[in-house]
């Protein structure tokens, strides 16, 4: 199965996104590079609003993540509760 | 009194209301008169509503998040300037990589803006119209922030004082410029496959991710910030690229061969364009994040192959050129840097020979090729330089009619033989760097015979400084061409060692770290 990935700028906000991703995707592998962090997950990945709200302690709109995004791989599907990436193979 | 509060709209509902509901069918004009460009390329589209942005980004959210990105960007640029950020780079040689980037890329961003503005008008569905309009605005933002970024460097360093003038004239800058002009002169569907799919989805990670991360690694906060700010839009652009492929292939099985041909063509065009990025990663970043070959393996061979595996269900095949690229990944960065080193008097940046540590790094990263083919070449150049006979190639190179890169690539299976292809068309001879560029030409010769090839233009006498007389007995053609490009020999180019840039950087850094 191919990996999907998401890469974020390293900053105070994206620390929480990484924390939430690690909670919601037990197979996630974190790859830290200068000024960026890349999270690889086999097959598919999910970021849940509920988890983000838990780790940040505030209301969270998943589209805020776009400010910190660098790149991603896989088919995107987003609604107000979840951001998902997946390959269909 | 009924106090029930209306529930906030969900993302899907909001997207439907603010995007789909804004589209309407014309009643007194014919559909084909309103959208005249969507038929001639042969694509069959039955239902434009099947195209949806999976981010479901609406215009109100778009402006909100883009404004936030701009505020972040300018906060960092201000801090960079207030702190003399340019003096924090690892080594002033690095700034030459920025000179290439800033000479080449802003005009690409601007042409991307033009291309997507045109698509926002001509695509017949509301989903792609909105996504293309957002991308058109993104690309304009990238062009503006990059042009602005030039001023953070050209106040201090030579060679990028007149980027737009050079962008339209300088030999190596015709490579990226002609790539985008090729795309902009395609029909709307080919354009979106060329830029959104082949360039953004398949290849852009190789430009921005390791290179911008490399800028951060080399202490260049200015570049890192505009690079990542642009890249934050890129994920949306890449997603558009993937959506567009799925949409075209799901609409009609007849679309497959057309789309496949465009993917094959533009993957090759894009990879050829990235040769210069390969060179920048392997030779111009004093602290290297990863080699070109490693970046290629991660972002193309692993990630790109996941993509093609996913698209196999539609019948899409991995482009044929990938076999050749696999072989070339061991070579192209070295071939490009030796070419630029030898062309030092004809560029707008400085070159140098890799030092002993850097040669060792290259040997380690390219075990199959570097010691056999390239290290001896650099050692020879060094001996020559030490004898006071710095190697320079005084000839104007032959250019490939399609990618416009000098004929510097070797045969895929014979790294000591320059690859050379030739075709006759309409009584004229045309030259190519590879089978793939030759095939692209043969498919559309009438388009590519129009190419503005800098070397041909010089030979035809179209690139001499105004007022210079080519018939005068003391006429120096190369000096006149440099003047026409607005390049001052030795100041804007040549060896980094002994340059004004090197001297100034050392002096300013000294002033920044002592009371002298």
Contacts between the chains, C-beta under 8 A, distances in Angstrom:
chain1	res1	chain2	res2	distance
A	2	B	305	7.7
A	2	B	306	3.3
A	2	B	309	6.2
A	2	B	310	7.3
A	3	B	302	7.4
A	3	B	303	7.8
A	3	B	306	6.8
A	4	B	306	7.9
A	5	B	303	7.4
A	7	B	209	6.6
A	9	B	228	5.2
A	9	B	232	7.6
A	33	B	213	5.1
A	33	B	289	6.6
A	34	B	213	4.8
A	34	B	214	7.4
A	34	B	216	4.6
A	34	B	217	4.0
A	34	B	289	6.2
A	35	B	212	7.8
A	35	B	213	5.8
A	35	B	216	3.5
A	35	B	217	7.6
A	35	B	224	5.8
A	35	B	228	7.2
A	36	B	209	7.3
A	36	B	213	5.4
A	36	B	216	7.8
A	36	B	228	7.6
A	63	B	11	8.0
A	63	B	55	7.4
A	63	B	57	6.9
A	63	B	61	5.6
A	63	B	65	6.7
A	64	B	65	7.4
A	66	B	55	7.6
A	66	B	57	7.8
A	66	B	65	5.3
A	66	B	232	6.5
A	66	B	235	7.3
A	66	B	236	7.1
A	67	B	65	5.8
A	67	B	68	5.4
A	67	B	69	5.8
A	67	B	72	7.2
A	67	B	232	6.3
A	68	B	232	6.9
A	69	B	231	7.8
A	69	B	232	5.1
A	69	B	235	4.5
A	70	B	208	7.5
A	70	B	209	6.4
A	70	B	228	6.2
A	70	B	231	4.9
A	70	B	232	6.7
A	70	B	234	7.5
A	70	B	235	7.2
A	71	B	204	7.7
A	71	B	205	5.4
A	71	B	208	7.4
A	71	B	209	5.9
A	71	B	231	6.5
A	71	B	234	6.1
A	71	B	235	5.6
A	71	B	238	6.9
A	72	B	235	4.9
A	72	B	238	7.1
A	72	B	239	7.7
A	73	B	303	5.1
A	73	B	306	6.8
A	73	B	307	7.4
A	74	B	306	7.8
A	75	B	54	7.0
A	75	B	242	6.6
A	75	B	310	7.7
A	76	B	54	4.1
A	76	B	55	6.1
A	76	B	239	5.0
A	77	B	54	5.3
A	78	B	11	6.8
A	78	B	54	6.2
A	78	B	55	5.4
A	78	B	56	5.9
A	79	B	10	6.7
A	79	B	11	4.8
A	79	B	12	5.8
A	79	B	56	7.2
A	80	B	10	5.4
A	80	B	11	4.5
A	87	B	306	5.9
A	87	B	309	7.5
A	87	B	310	5.0
A	88	B	310	5.6
A	88	B	313	7.1
A	89	B	306	7.7
A	89	B	309	4.8
A	89	B	310	4.9
A	89	B	312	7.2
A	89	B	313	7.5
